[in-house]
Amino acid sequence: MASLTRTAPRALRASNLKARSATILQTRAKHDLHDPPTGNLPVKDRSPPPPPKEEATSIRTNDAAASYLGTTKRLPEFNLHDKVVLVTGAARGLGLVQAEALLEAGATVYALDRLPEPSPDFWRVQKRAAEELGTTFHYRQIDVRNVPQLNEVVQSISNVHGRLDGLIAAAGIQQEMPALDYKQEDANMMFEVNITGVLMTAQACAREMIKHGNGGSIAMIASMSGTVANRGLICSAYNASKAGVIQLARNLAAEWGPHGIRVNTISPGYIVTAMVEALFEQYPERRRDWPTQNMLGKLSKPQEYRGAGVFLISDASSFMTGADLRIDGGHSAW
């Protein structure tokens, strides 16, 4: 048969090939009509962000924030002008740093935290937002475990602005304890805040995003500890909770993708915060040992995660969902 094919006239071979191609196309069309679709259906009526040149020319040139930031004409896909974003756990620490970065990108930001009053640094950021950045920074006291109140707060913010575009879920707790000594109430508290609280916050925001029909982006703060076991750090429940956040994001991304909602995680390495500094007083060897466990030989600062949050909330990551952005100095890549 092979020899006959090689010696057949060229016209006959071309005719046979054309006939086989037509049969294949007919078969595929038949299956497409009867076979159920697999995976998510394409998102309709939602185009990718416009090219930088088109967006730059469409933005008002007299905008104060634009003139200060310069981002409406330079890398406009990072611009968050007219976007409304919530950040949980933003009364202080990493959450507050994330909120300030979003403000610099032009967003209207709401900090949600269980503290009755935010840290003094919050007021500095709020003043800067109004006087320098041409936007606003608000505070709402809320414990993510209080789901009815959480839903009410998120819905009220959405109704005031007529939109909700993003969420950075940074609220979380940590507890260091041998697994043999863990009490049920301690473990339940850890999972209730770090997993259930994140899910309920994402759910509240996704409802509003779907209601307004503009899609949105959700970034959850996980940890490298959700992927690796930390040498010399005994916190099994915390690590399990962060692994749960990573897996939760993947599943929410799959479920909400048809609505144009993207869900990703950020997995930081060791961050030097006020709480960690206090920990170093108790365990001074960690200040010495932890930097040696990553490829850069240093510990990170909250400011080193600013760009990651803006990237995930903005259109700069418009084709990214269900992913974990690990920023750990190479700790888990050894």
C-alpha positions in Angstrom: 0.0 0.0 0.0 2.8 2.4 0.9 4.4 1.9 -2.5 1.1 2.5 -4.3 0.7 5.7 -2.5 4.2 6.9 -3.5 3.7 6.0 -7.2 0.1 7.3 -7.5 -0.4 10.4 -9.7 -0.1 13.7 -7.7 -3.7 14.8 -8.7 -5.1 11.5 -7.3 -3.2 11.8 -4.0 -4.5 15.4 -3.6 -8.0 14.2 -4.3 -7.8 11.5 -1.7 -6.4 13.9 0.9 -9.1 16.4 0.3 -11.8 13.7 0.7 -10.3 12.4 4.0 -10.1 16.0 5.3 -13.8 16.6 4.5 -14.7 13.4 6.3 -12.8 14.4 9.5 -14.4 17.8 9.5 -17.9 16.3 9.1 -17.2 13.9 12.0 -15.9 16.6 14.3 -19.0 18.8 13.5 -21.3 15.9 14.3 -19.6 15.3 17.7 -19.6 19.0 18.5 -23.4 19.1 18.1 -24.1 16.1 20.4 -21.2 15.9 22.9 -21.5 17.9 26.1 -18.9 20.7 26.5 -16.0 20.1 28.8 -14.5 22.7 31.1 -15.7 26.3 31.4 -17.5 28.0 28.5 -15.8 31.0 27.0 -16.5 34.3 28.7 -18.7 36.3 26.4 -18.8 40.1 25.9 -15.6 40.7 27.8 -12.6 41.8 25.8 -9.0 41.9 27.0 -7.6 45.3 28.2 -6.9 47.7 25.3 -3.4 48.2 24.1 -1.5 50.9 26.0 -1.7 53.5 23.2 -5.4 53.2 22.9 -6.0 53.5 26.7 -3.5 56.3 27.1 -5.4 58.5 24.6 -8.8 57.7 26.1 -8.0 58.8 29.7 -8.7 62.3 30.8 -5.5 64.4 30.6 -6.6 66.7 33.5 -6.8 63.9 36.1 -4.8 64.9 39.1 -3.9 61.3 40.1 -2.8 60.6 36.5 -0.4 63.6 36.4 1.0 62.6 39.8 1.4 58.9 39.1 2.0 58.9 35.3 0.6 55.4 35.1 -2.3 56.2 32.8 0.2 56.7 29.9 3.0 54.5 31.1 2.1 50.8 31.5 -1.6 51.6 31.6 -2.5 48.0 32.2 -1.4 48.6 35.8 -3.6 51.6 36.2 -6.5 51.1 38.8 -8.1 54.5 38.3 -11.9 54.3 39.0 -11.5 50.8 40.5 -12.8 49.9 44.0 -10.7 47.3 45.9 -11.0 45.8 49.4 -8.1 44.7 51.5 -8.7 42.6 54.6 -6.2 42.7 57.4 -5.2 46.1 56.3 -5.1 47.9 59.6 -1.3 47.3 59.7 1.5 45.2 58.4 1.5 43.6 55.0 -2.2 44.4 54.3 -1.6 48.1 54.9 1.4 48.1 52.6 -0.7 46.4 49.9 -3.5 49.0 50.3 -1.0 51.8 49.9 0.3 50.3 46.6 -3.2 50.0 45.3 -3.8 53.6 46.2 -0.7 54.7 44.3 -2.1 52.8 41.3 -5.2 55.0 41.5 -7.7 52.7 43.2 -10.3 53.6 45.8 -9.4 51.3 48.7 -11.3 50.0 51.7 -9.3 48.5 54.6 -11.2 45.8 56.5 -9.9 44.6 59.8 -11.1 43.4 63.2 -9.1 46.0 65.2 -11.3 48.8 66.7 -8.8 51.3 65.4 -6.1 50.9 62.7 -2.5 51.5 63.4 -1.2 55.1 63.4 0.4 54.5 60.0 -3.0 54.0 58.5 -3.8 57.7 59.0 -0.6 58.7 57.2 -1.6 56.6 54.2 -5.2 57.9 54.3 -3.9 61.5 54.3 -1.5 60.8 51.5 -4.3 59.2 49.4 -6.4 62.4 49.7 -3.6 65.0 49.3 -1.1 63.4 47.0 -2.8 60.5 45.1 -6.2 61.9 44.2 -8.1 59.0 45.7 -9.6 57.8 49.0 -8.8 55.3 51.7 -11.4 54.1 54.1 -11.6 51.9 57.2 -14.3 49.4 58.2 -14.0 47.3 61.4 -15.1 43.8 60.6 -14.1 40.3 61.8 -14.2 37.9 58.9 -15.8 35.3 61.1 -18.9 37.5 61.4 -20.3 36.5 58.0 -23.6 38.4 58.2 -21.8 41.7 59.0 -19.1 40.9 56.5 -21.8 40.5 53.7 -23.5 43.7 54.8 -20.3 45.8 54.7 -19.2 44.4 51.3 -22.6 45.0 49.8 -22.8 48.5 51.2 -19.5 49.5 49.7 -20.5 47.9 46.4 -23.8 49.8 46.4 -22.2 53.2 47.2 -19.8 52.9 44.2 -21.9 50.9 41.9 -19.1 48.4 41.4 -16.5 46.2 43.1 -13.4 45.3 41.2 -10.9 43.6 43.5 -10.1 42.0 46.8 -6.8 41.2 48.5 -7.5 38.8 51.3 -4.7 39.4 53.7 -6.4 38.7 57.1 -4.9 35.8 58.9 -3.5 34.5 62.2 -0.4 32.5 63.2 0.2 30.2 66.1 3.3 28.3 66.8 2.7 25.1 68.7 3.7 21.4 68.6 1.1 19.3 66.9 0.8 17.0 70.0 -0.2 20.0 72.1 -2.7 21.5 69.8 -6.2 22.0 71.3 -9.3 21.7 69.2 -10.4 25.3 69.8 -7.0 26.6 68.7 -7.0 24.6 65.5 -10.6 25.6 64.8 -9.8 29.2 65.3 -6.8 28.9 62.9 -8.9 27.3 60.1 -11.9 29.6 60.7 -9.9 32.7 60.1 -7.3 31.6 57.6 -9.6 29.4 55.4 -13.3 29.9 56.1 -12.8 33.7 56.6 -11.0 33.9 53.2 -13.7 31.9 51.5 -16.5 34.0 53.0 -14.8 37.2 52.1 -14.2 36.1 48.5 -17.8 34.9 48.3 -19.2 38.2 49.4 -17.0 40.1 46.9 -17.8 37.6 44.1 -21.5 38.1 44.5 -21.1 41.8 44.1 -18.8 41.4 41.1 -21.3 39.1 39.4 -24.1 41.5 40.2 -22.4 44.4 38.5 -21.2 42.3 35.6 -17.7 43.8 35.3 -15.7 40.8 36.5 -13.0 41.3 39.0 -9.8 40.0 40.5 -9.2 38.3 43.9 -5.7 37.8 45.4 -5.4 35.7 48.5 -2.3 35.9 50.7 -1.1 32.4 51.2 2.5 31.4 52.1 5.4 29.4 51.0 4.5 27.4 54.1 1.5 26.2 52.2 3.9 24.3 49.9 6.8 23.4 52.2 7.4 22.5 55.8 9.4 25.1 57.6 12.6 23.9 59.1 12.6 24.6 62.8 9.2 26.3 62.8 6.5 24.2 64.4 3.2 25.4 63.0 1.4 22.5 61.4 -2.1 24.0 61.6 -1.0 27.3 60.1 0.9 25.6 57.2 -2.2 23.4 56.5 -4.4 26.5 56.5 -2.2 28.2 53.9 -2.1 25.0 51.7 -5.9 25.2 51.9 -5.9 28.8 50.7 -3.8 27.8 47.6 -6.2 25.0 46.8 -9.2 27.1 47.5 -8.0 29.7 45.0 -7.6 27.1 42.2 -11.2 25.9 42.7 -12.7 29.4 42.9 -10.8 30.4 39.8 -12.4 27.4 38.0 -15.9 28.1 39.3 -15.9 31.9 38.8 -13.9 32.1 35.6 -17.1 32.2 33.4 -18.0 35.4 35.3 -14.7 37.1 34.4 -13.5 36.8 38.0 -9.8 35.8 38.4 -8.5 34.2 41.6 -4.8 33.9 42.4 -2.6 33.6 45.5 0.6 35.2 46.7 2.9 33.0 48.7 5.5 35.2 50.6 8.6 33.9 52.3 9.7 35.1 55.7 8.7 38.8 56.2 10.2 41.0 58.8 7.2 42.7 60.5 6.8 44.1 64.0 5.5 40.7 65.2 8.5 38.9 63.7 10.8 41.3 65.3 9.2 40.5 68.6 9.7 36.8 67.8 13.4 37.4 67.2 13.6 38.7 70.7 12.4 35.3 71.9 14.3 33.2 69.4 17.4 35.2 68.3 18.8 32.3 66.4 16.1 32.7 63.8 17.4 36.1 62.8 20.6 34.4 62.0 19.3 31.1 60.5 16.4 32.1 58.4 18.3 34.2 55.8 20.6 31.2 55.2 17.6 29.1 54.1 16.9 31.0 50.8 19.0 31.7 47.7 19.2 35.5 48.3 20.5 35.1 51.9 18.2 37.7 53.4 14.7 38.2 54.8 12.0 40.2 53.0 10.2 43.4 53.9 6.5 44.0 53.4 7.3 46.6 50.7 8.8 43.9 48.5 5.3 42.5 47.8 3.7 45.8 46.7 4.0 45.2 43.0 2.6 41.6 43.3 -0.7 42.8 44.7 -1.1 45.6 42.1 -0.1 43.1 39.3 -2.8 40.6 40.3 -5.6 43.1 40.8 -4.9 45.0 37.6 -5.3 44.1 34.0 -1.5 43.4 33.8 -2.5 39.9 34.9 -5.7 39.6 32.8 -4.8 36.1 31.6 -3.7 34.8 35.0 -6.0 32.8 37.2 -5.7 29.7 39.4 -2.0 30.4 39.9 0.2 30.8 43.0 2.8 33.6 42.8 5.5 32.4 45.1 7.9 35.2 46.3 10.2 33.5 48.8 13.8 34.4 47.8 14.1 30.9 46.3 13.5 29.3 49.7 11.4 26.5 48.3 13.4 26.1 45.1 16.4 24.5 46.6 
